[in-house]
């Protein structure tokens, strides 16, 4: 009898849990899934689309609709836009507005209404729109590409792997990147090159920023066993539009280097510590028309303040050509130069060209 009552109680208890979970699913979740899409977009051709603004970046509005799913609309094809939700809106000047978006009588303009700032903005001056309640996934961008080359002569193979992830909030940008290549030939030893970095940028307003970075480098071609870098710099976005981004920064960084002395049976040398000045510039070009094309380049000049007369130069350029549905064909060139390596007889320059197939998201 006792066991029968316990079984009945447990059965009732499980039923209560099931009903509670079901109520949560039926009441809470559908209200989110069936939330009305009330944002309005009016196109230059007169069409009106009702949906939900996901974000606007690089001249492309990501817009969720009930009938067509998620669509991407070129920003310059839109003449009116409105939403009751709150957004972070960034202009080419670096100024930011926070609030809801209202339609204005004049084409090509919108009204922002928020607690901190209100105003009428030219849509052509807007470079970014992000919902204030955007999820982690909505703010995350990523790029992965893999390359493989094989030559029958001397059985030469080359493999490359590149990855880049960035996560942006209202005040910070976090970037994690990794580059690796492995060359294998029948008549020589394998050589590898690895570069990993973590960068945290803090936005100061009006396109100014400060940046803290950490990096690891290894390069067999330059007899570099390891180089650890910690840096701090400040800079500014000199130009930012929906198709161009140009920035420059300067600062200091400390390095810990270990080289391989090939004249001493490939033994690693003692670690050396250096202070370097940093002068860097980055330039991006975006083309969102079909096919999408991205070109990015970075140049670094690193005078050594510990070893007088020594300087390093790093240069790279990447071209991404979209094939279909965010898959792209990549072409990259890099050049690393060290004017005065600590070990005599070490190569001063390393450069290369790689091709790859990759995928981007967000």
Protein Blocks (a to p, Z undefined) as FASTA:
>chain_A
ZZmmmmmmmmmmmmmmmmmmmmmmmmmmmmmmmpccfbdcddfkopacddddfbdcehia
cdddfklopadddfklpfbdcdfbdcddddfkopaceddddddfbghiacdddfkbgcdd
dfklpcbdcdfkbcfklmpccdddddddddfehpiacdddddddddddfkbccddddddd
ddddfkbccdddddddddddddebjhiacdddddddddfklopabdcdddddddddfbdc
fkbccdddddddddddddddfknooiacddddddddddddddddddfbdcdddddddddd
dddfklghiacddddddddddfbghiacdddddddddfbafbghiafbdcddddddddde
ZZ
